[in-house]
Amino acid sequence: MMTAVALCALGAEKALSNELKKLDLQVLDAGFGRARFVADLGGLYRALMGLRTADRILLEAASFPASDFDALFEGVRSVRWEELIPRGFKVVVEKVRTNRSSLHAETSVQAVVHKASAERLCEAWGVRRLDEYGEEACLRVYLEKDIASILLDLTGEPLFHRGYRTEGGAAPLRETSAAAILLLLGWKRKFPLYDPFCGSGTFATEAALYAWDAAPGLGRTFRLSDLLVGDAEVEAEVRADLAARVDFSRTIRIQGSDVDPRAVSIARSNAERAFDLARGAQIARGAQGARGAQGARGAQGARGAEGGRGIRLPPGGSAPPSPDRSGIPTFSVLDMKKAKAGWDEGFLFANPPYGERLGDTVEAERIYREMPALLENFPGWNLAVVTNHPGFESHFGRTADSVREITNGALRSFLYAFGPSKRGNDVDRRRT
């Protein structure tokens, strides 16, 4: 068994922990944008392919006391890096974080960790220096109360690169953040979902993947498979198991709209592509027996539309047609004020334009003041609003039932939740 760390948006730790448990992975602790868990190799692949809220998965290669640089150097050098990193790779220490530790100069910590790991590999491989043009093995270092944790990246391209989004609007909502919001607010596939500011369709598409039981990482590959700890047969088995769970026959009611025709066109394309990736995984599973695990690994070089390493589309760029595509989210060009509920209850998820996206805070606040139209047009529905404006409620004219902070990349945002039974609340009835 191995110890690993899943990184997520600040505020999404609870959703991430629940996901890990549902994947039958033991959670050791969680907080500050990450969760530590225990897994075998199959569990690592399940986490990489199946987690909706995680941005990255890292292997905890070592954890040891390090109150000075000598202890840090010896601790890193004692790791059997040659059993993890293939010959010809180079080591990159991409991030260092320190908290309440004697060692707090991040650049110095970075240099010591790089030197110690490189020395170990050079000695094991019988070379004088690592190939500066080799593939990257990326390390992260966390120093907490003089305990060093040395982490090896297993992900490659971050996990919010699902493979389906080729374009996004200004400051798009990350796929992992959208998934975390859906899970935190308890949306289930039996409820209709509507996004009146759909943009590139992230909320709707993530909801569809969840409703189909489509693991978000089915259409891509991972750095783990390039490392010595990876195994093509185990990867193929996990991928086939997750692909077998995909079910397009479920009745789902997911819609979105936007005033921007180009955004709606992008949203439609992204939702179609997400369907094709999940469908392609089903088809690949059916052919796996004839192809074999080695063939499955051989497909890893394919690159998807997002352009980064590790995104895989089926040959030709899309999966063969599915018998039924009726469950794909639908989108329309429509002003938010004209949107109407098609069902008695459901969930509204809104990521309205805000000052940083529009370049005009006054215009964003005007939109907030118009949003109560949603409450009139969607009676009985829950409403969730994501924005970085801390004064959203005063412009919206209602007090939220709950407010959470959640990050979207480097952007600090607020998640305002309004239940259907509290739609009449006046803004003066503030929380105390």
N, C-alpha and C positions, 0 to 999 in steps of 0.2 A: 504493500500500500504506500501511497505517496501523499504528501501534503501539498495542496495547491491554493492559489489565491485568485478569486474572481473580482475584478474591478468593475464598479458601476458608478452611476451618477450619485452625487450626494443627495440623500433623501430617498434613494431607491433600495437601500439595504434590506428592508423588510421583504420587499417583493423578490429580491434576489435570493434571500435565504429560503423563502418558501419554494421558489423554483428548484433550488438545489435539493431540498428534501423530497420534492415530487419526482426527482430523477434518482431517488434512492442514494443520495450522497450525504455523508455525515458532515454537518456544519459544526466547526469548532468554535468560531466566534465571528462577529460581524460588527461593522461600524466604520465611520469615516470613509465611505465610498468603497469598501471592499468586504469580502467575506472569505474566511479560510475554511477549507473543507478537505476531507480525506477521500481518496479515490484510487482505484486500480487504473490500468491503462484504458480499459473500456469506459470507465467512469470519466476519464479526462476527455475522451472523444465525445461522450454523451453531453458533457458540459459545453464543449466547443460548438457542437452542432445544435444542441437543444435549448440552451439558455437564451431567453428573449431580452433580458435586462442587463446582461453583462457586456462590458465593452472589451474586455481582454481577460485571458486566463494565463496565469503564470505558475510555473513549478517552483516550489520552495526548495532550492538546491541545498541550502544550509541555513542554520540559525544558531548563533553562538554569542557569548559575551564579547564585547569589543569596546573597551573604554579608552584604548589608545591605538595608534596606527600599526604597531607591531602585532597586536592581537588581531586586528582586522586583516592584515596581510596574511598571517599564518592561517587564520580561519578560512579565508578564500582559497589559499593555495592548497589546503588539505582536501578540498572538494575534488572528486574524481571527474573532472570536466571531460577527460578523454572518453568516459563512458556515456556522456550525454551529447557532446558536440562532435560532428563528423570532421575528419581530417580535411583541411583546406578552408575551413570557416575562419572568420575573424571575430573577435569579441568586441562588442560595442556596449559600453555602460551608458544607457540612454537617460536614466533618471536616478536621482538620489534624493531621499527625503529624510530629514533628521528631526527629532522631537525629544527634548529633555535629555540629550546625550552629550557626553564629553566631546565627541567628535561632531562638529557642526559646520565645518568648512566643506561645502558640498563638492567643490572642484577638487579638493585634496582627496576626499573619500573616493571620488570617481577615479582619480589617477591611481590610487593604491589598489583598488579592486581590479582595475584593468591590468596593472602590472602583475599582480599575483596570479590571476587566471591565465594570462598570456604565458607567464613563466611555466606554469604547470603544463599547459598544452605543448609548448615548445619542447620541453623535456620529454614528454610522452611521445611526441611525434618525431623527435630527433632533428629538429630544425632550429635555426637561429632566431627567426622571427616569423610571425604569422603573415599570411598572404593579405596584403592590404586591399586586394581586389576580390577577396573571397566573399562567399555568402555571409550574412550577418547572423551571429548569435547574440541576441539582445538581452542584457542584464538590467535589473533594477535593484536598488539598495534601499532598504528601510532601516533606519537606526532609531529605536524607541527605548529610552531609558537604558542606554548602553548595551542593548541587545541588537545585533545585526541580523537582518534577514536578507539573504541573497536569492533573488528570484530570476528565473530563466523564462523568457517569453515563449509561449507555446502557440501563439495566435497568428502572427504575421500581420496582415491587414486587420484593423480593428473589427470587432464583431458587429458594429453597426453598419458595416459594409455588407449588406445582405446579398447584393448582386442585382437587385431589381431597380434601384433608383439610379437612372442615368443623369437626371437633371433635378435640381431643386431650386426653389425660390430663394430670396434673400433670407439669410439666417434660418435655414430650414430646421425643423425639429428633428433631432436624431431619432433613428429607428428604435434604439434601445430606451431612450427617454420616453417615447410614445408608448412603447410596450409596458414600461414601468407604471405609467399613469393609468393605463387600462387595468392593470392588475391591482394597483393600490386602491382604485375606486370600485373594484368588484364587478366590472363588466363581465357578463357571461354571454355566450353565443345565442342564447334564447331571446336576448333583448335586441330590438332594433338599435342601430347606431347611426347618428347623423353628424357630419362635420360641416358647418356652414362657412368655414374659412379653410377649405381643404388644401390649398396650395398644391404641393406635389403629391398629396394623397397619403401621407405617412400614417396618420391615425387609422384611416380606413383600411389601408393595406396590412398594417400590423394586426388589426382586429381580424381581418380575413385569415391571415396565417394562423392565428390562434384558433379561430373557429374551425378551420380545416384540420387542426392538429398537425400542421406542417411545421416541423422544426426549422427555425430561421436559417440554420447553417447547412441545410441539405445541399444547396447549390454552390458550395465553395469548398476550398481546401484550407489547410492550416500549417503553420510552421512545425508543429509537432511531428508531422509526417516526414519532415526532412531531417529531424534529429535522430540520434541513435536509439532513443527510448521509444520512438514511434514504431508502429507495426501496420503494414498494409492490410493484412488479413483481419486484424482486430478492427481497424477503421472501416473496412468493407462490411463487416458483420454489424457494427453499430449503425452504419448508414442504412443498411438494408432493413434493420429492425425499425428505425425511425421512419423510413419511407413507407413501411407497411402500415403505419398508423394514420397516414394521410387519408382523409375521407372528404371527398368533394360532394357527397350526396346529401350532406346536412343542409337544411333550410336556413339560410342566413339573410339578414336584412341590413345591409350596410350601404350607406349612401353619403355623398359629399357634394358640395357646391362651392363655387367661387365666382366673383365678378370678373375675373381675368380669364378669358378664353384659352390663353396659352397655358396657364396653370392647370386648367381642367384637362387639356389635352395631355399634359405631362402626367397628371394623376392617373388618367385612364391607361396610359402606356405602362406606368409603373405597376399598377394592379394586374394588368395582363401579364407582365413579365414575372411577377411574383407567382402567379398561377402556373406559368410555364416552367419555372424553376422547380416548383414542387411536383408538377406533373412529370417533368423530366427525371426527377429522382425516383418516382414510381416505375417509370419505364426502364431506367438503369437497373433497378432492383430486379426486374423481370429478366433482364439479360445477364445478370451477374453470374448465374450458374455456368453459362457457356463461356463467359469472358474470363471468370476467375478473379481472384483478389489482385493478382499482379496487373491485370488489365485495368482494374479499377484505379490502381495507383498511377498507371501510365497516363491517365486522363488529367492528372493534376497540373500539367503544364498549360492547359487551356486557360485563357483569360477571358473574363466577362466584360460587360459593357462599362463597368465602373473603372476599368483600366488598371487596377492594382493587382499585385500578385495574390493568388488565392481565390479569385472569384471564378466560378465555373458555370458556363452555360452549356446546354446540350449541343451536340454538333450542329453547325449551321446557325447557331445563335438563338434557337428557340426549340422547345419540345414539340413533338408531333401533336396534332390537335387532340383535345380531350373530347370524350363523348358529350360532356355537358359543361358549359362554361357559364351557366346562369347564376352561379354563386359568386362570381367576381363582383366586387363593389362597383356601383354605378355613380357617375358624376355628371353634373349639369352646370351650365353657366347661369348663375342666379344671384341676385342681391340677397344678402342675409335677411333683410327685412321682409322679403317675399317668401321665404321658406316656410312650408307648412308641414305639420306632422301627418304621417300616413297611418300611424298606429296610436293606440291610447297611451302607451307607456314606452319608454326607451331611454337612451343616453345620448345627450348632446355633448360632444367633445370639441372645444373651440380653442384654437391657437391664433387669436386675432392679430393683425398687424400692430406692432408697437413702435414707439418712437425710434428705437435703434434700427428697426427694419425700414421704416418709412423715411427716416431722416427728419421727421416732423412730429414732435410729441403732441402738439395741438391737434393735428389731424387724427392721431391715434386716440386721443381722449374723446374726440367727436364720435368716433366709431363706438367707443365704450358706452357713450350715452345713448346710442341707438340700439344697443344690444338687448335691452328689456323686451324688444319686439319678439325675441325668441321665446321668452316666458309666456307671452300671450299666444303665440302660434304653436307652441309645443306643451300644452297643459298636461300635467301628469308625468313629465319627463324629468330625469336628473340632468343637471348641467354641470360640466367641468370646464373651467377656463384656465389656460396657461398663458402667463404674461410676465414680463420682467418689471411691470409697473406696480410698485408697492401701494399706490393709492387707487388701484382699480375699482374697489368697492364704492368709493365716494363718487366716481363718475358713472358707474353702473347703476347706482341708486339702490343697492340691495346689500345686505350683510351675508357673507358666506357662512354656511354651516361649519365648514372647516377650511383651514388654510395650511398648506404645507410648502416648505421650500424644497426645490429640486433643481439641480443644475442641468443645463443643456449645453454640453461642451464646457466652455469656460464661462458661460452666461448664467448668472444667478436668476432663477425664475421662481414664480409663486404659482401654486396650484390651488385655485378657488373652487370649492365644491358646494353646489346648491341642490338640496333635495327637493322633490316635488311638493312636500308638505309645508315648505317654508317660503314659497314663492312670494308671499305677501309681505315679508319682512321689510320694514323701512330701514334706510341706512342709519338712522339715529339709534336704532336698537343694536348697539355695538357690543362685541364680546368684552368681558371684563377680565 
